[in-house]
Amino acid sequence: MEVGQIRGSAVYLHRGHHRRSLSVSLSIAPPKSEKRIFMLGMGFVGQTLARKLHNQGWVVSGTCTNHVKKKQLEDMGFHVHLFDANYPDLNVLQLLKNYTHFLVSVPPMLGIGDPMLQHEELIRSSLVNGDMQWLCYLSSTSVYGDCGGELVDEDYPTNPENELAKLRLASEEGWSNLAHCLGFSPLIFRLGGIYGPRRSAIDTLIKQKPLSEGQKRRTHRKYTSRVHVEDICQALMATIDKPPPREVYNIVDDDPAPREEVFENARKLVEKKWPGLNLQPLEQKDRSIVETRNLKGEKRVSNARMKNELGVQLLHPDYRSGLQSIIDQIESPF
Ligand SMILES: NC(=O)c1ccc[n+]([C@@H]2O[C@H](COP(=O)([O-])OP(=O)(O)OC[C@H]3O[C@@H](n4cnc5c(N)ncnc54)[C@H](OP(=O)(O)O)[C@@H]3O)[C@@H](O)[C@H]2O)c1
């Protein structure tokens, strides 16, 4: 076990973190192993999955967009390519056909759409006749739009309300078409709000960060689907080992609780663990929102298909379990 300081905030305990360096370097094909994954975007989910697969002997490679992060990822033991999907580097694209698995984490951008799919022909020609047999696009439950509070499974009609959600749905279609053209079925994972170590209500409270725009929007909701990053990885790993029967899966926990309930629980956990820590009070507007809220635009997302077909048994069926495990891993809030 090793203890490390992360970005000047909470000190987390790291379990089983091996500093083996990866065996892929820029413009050099990976060694021929059965299991080779390329992660377009080594973000929060990508990094978590990368650590797990790397420890299981996979050849793992991925991308990020800036030198500082590349260095951080390299310090964690990964070999990473600098890559901007708007201006794809042909050297990196040429490597893709050597990988068996491909995880896409890059989100769509307003005014552009999916930055990578702008270059669809280029990707297709890079992948054709290659080793790729699994492609998973990480999407969002936002594609369902306004569901009047109903329980929404994967067959529920998509009806994205805002521009970003529309672009998200277009990205799903684009990546799906690409995989079909290459001769295999894609996976589309519609994720709820992602949280985990270093990205949770506990971290927001400790860092005293202002709410992001997405968090402010979610403040108005009665139901907010969320999922712990470890459970996303469980679901991904279930499909990697055994191709699933369908293409689209909702990946959410069992309890789409309102945001202020999650923050109240986080506050209690923090105050219990570090009595006397000076935390900002919950925003007063939360109270009036609770009173005036209606279910228009709301949805409860079903995870039955994920459980029944992927065999996922959630490590964190609700935010209480997830937050408890997160605070247990924080040694100091400073
Ligand atoms: N956050 C949520 O609650 C939530 C909920 C549902 C779905 N999602 C979606 O699920 C996916 C995975 O989530 P996550 O939390 O792991 O995402 P994340 O941490 O934001 O990672 C996104 C990755 O995409 C890369 N990227 C962004 N724009 C790019 C561009 N133009 N060219 C190349 N790379 C680019 C980022 O590069 P850098 O590493 O350099 O930043 C990063 O590696 C994302 O698409 C996210 O939008 C998120």
The ligand as an SDF file (V2000), in Angstrom:
LIG
                    3D

 48 52  0  0  0  0  0  0  0  0999 V2000
  -19.0770   13.0310  -15.5910 N   0  0  0  0  0  0  0  0  0  0  0  0
  -20.2290   12.3850  -15.5940 C   0  0  0  0  0  0  0  0  0  0  0  0
  -20.9330   12.3420  -14.5930 O   0  0  0  0  0  0  0  0  0  0  0  0
  -20.6600   11.6450  -16.8440 C   0  0  0  0  0  0  0  0  0  0  0  0
  -21.9110   11.0610  -16.8870 C   0  0  0  0  0  0  0  0  0  0  0  0
  -22.2680   10.3260  -18.0290 C   0  0  0  0  0  0  0  0  0  0  0  0
  -21.3870   10.2350  -19.1070 C   0  0  0  0  0  0  0  0  0  0  0  0
  -20.1660   10.8480  -19.0440 N   0  0  0  0  0  0  0  0  0  0  0  0
  -19.2680   10.6890  -20.1920 C   0  0  0  0  0  0  0  0  0  0  0  0
  -18.6130    9.4340  -20.0460 O   0  0  0  0  0  0  0  0  0  0  0  0
  -17.3110    9.5190  -20.6740 C   0  0  0  0  0  0  0  0  0  0  0  0
  -16.2510    9.0880  -19.6580 C   0  0  0  0  0  0  0  0  0  0  0  0
  -16.3730    9.9070  -18.5120 O   0  0  0  0  0  0  0  0  0  0  0  0
  -15.0880   10.3660  -17.6960 P   0  0  0  0  0  0  0  0  0  0  0  0
  -15.5900   10.9410  -16.4420 O   0  0  0  0  0  0  0  0  0  0  0  0
  -14.0700    9.2910  -17.6770 O   0  0  0  0  0  0  0  0  0  0  0  0
  -14.5950   11.5370  -18.6440 O   0  0  0  0  0  0  0  0  0  0  0  0
  -13.3080   12.4800  -18.4480 P   0  0  0  0  0  0  0  0  0  0  0  0
  -12.6160   12.1780  -17.1830 O   0  0  0  0  0  0  0  0  0  0  0  0
  -13.7640   13.8790  -18.6840 O   0  0  0  0  0  0  0  0  0  0  0  0
  -12.3860   12.0010  -19.6700 O   0  0  0  0  0  0  0  0  0  0  0  0
  -12.6390   12.3910  -20.9870 C   0  0  0  0  0  0  0  0  0  0  0  0
  -11.4130   12.0720  -21.7990 C   0  0  0  0  0  0  0  0  0  0  0  0
  -11.6010   12.5600  -23.1400 O   0  0  0  0  0  0  0  0  0  0  0  0
  -10.4570   13.3200  -23.5040 C   0  0  0  0  0  0  0  0  0  0  0  0
  -10.8320   14.3590  -24.4600 N   0  0  0  0  0  0  0  0  0  0  0  0
  -11.7630   15.3320  -24.3150 C   0  0  0  0  0  0  0  0  0  0  0  0
  -11.8230   16.0710  -25.4320 N   0  0  0  0  0  0  0  0  0  0  0  0
  -10.9020   15.5720  -26.2970 C   0  0  0  0  0  0  0  0  0  0  0  0
  -10.4730   15.9020  -27.5970 C   0  0  0  0  0  0  0  0  0  0  0  0
  -10.9950   16.9260  -28.2880 N   0  0  0  0  0  0  0  0  0  0  0  0
   -9.5070   15.1510  -28.1730 N   0  0  0  0  0  0  0  0  0  0  0  0
   -8.9640   14.0950  -27.5150 C   0  0  0  0  0  0  0  0  0  0  0  0
   -9.3200   13.7460  -26.2730 N   0  0  0  0  0  0  0  0  0  0  0  0
  -10.2770   14.4670  -25.6740 C   0  0  0  0  0  0  0  0  0  0  0  0
   -9.9440   13.9140  -22.2160 C   0  0  0  0  0  0  0  0  0  0  0  0
   -8.5970   14.2850  -22.3960 O   0  0  0  0  0  0  0  0  0  0  0  0
   -7.7280   14.8460  -21.1590 P   0  0  0  0  0  0  0  0  0  0  0  0
   -7.4090   13.6160  -20.3730 O   0  0  0  0  0  0  0  0  0  0  0  0
   -6.5580   15.4740  -21.7500 O   0  0  0  0  0  0  0  0  0  0  0  0
   -8.6280   15.7880  -20.4230 O   0  0  0  0  0  0  0  0  0  0  0  0
  -10.1370   12.7290  -21.2690 C   0  0  0  0  0  0  0  0  0  0  0  0
   -9.0860   11.8330  -21.3460 O   0  0  0  0  0  0  0  0  0  0  0  0
  -17.1570   10.9670  -21.1430 C   0  0  0  0  0  0  0  0  0  0  0  0
  -17.5460   11.0510  -22.5020 O   0  0  0  0  0  0  0  0  0  0  0  0
  -18.1530   11.6990  -20.2890 C   0  0  0  0  0  0  0  0  0  0  0  0
  -18.6000   12.8990  -20.9040 O   0  0  0  0  0  0  0  0  0  0  0  0
  -19.7930   11.5470  -17.9390 C   0  0  0  0  0  0  0  0  0  0  0  0
  1  2  1  0
  2  3  2  0
  2  4  1  0
  4  5  1  0
  4 48  2  0
  5  6  2  0
  6  7  1  0
  7  8  2  0
  8  9  1  0
  8 48  1  0
  9 10  1  0
  9 46  1  0
 10 11  1  0
 11 12  1  0
 11 44  1  0
 12 13  1  0
 13 14  1  0
 14 15  2  0
 14 16  1  0
 14 17  1  0
 17 18  1  0
 18 19  2  0
 18 20  1  0
 18 21  1  0
 21 22  1  0
 22 23  1  0
 23 24  1  0
 23 42  1  0
 24 25  1  0
 25 26  1  0
 25 36  1  0
 26 27  1  0
 26 35  1  0
 27 28  2  0
 28 29  1  0
 29 30  1  0
 29 35  2  0
 30 31  1  0
 30 32  2  0
 32 33  1  0
 33 34  2  0
 34 35  1  0
 36 37  1  0
 36 42  1  0
 37 38  1  0
 38 39  2  0
 38 40  1  0
 38 41  1  0
 42 43  1  0
 44 45  1  0
 44 46  1  0
 46 47  1  0
M  CHG  2   8   1  16  -1
M  END
$$$$
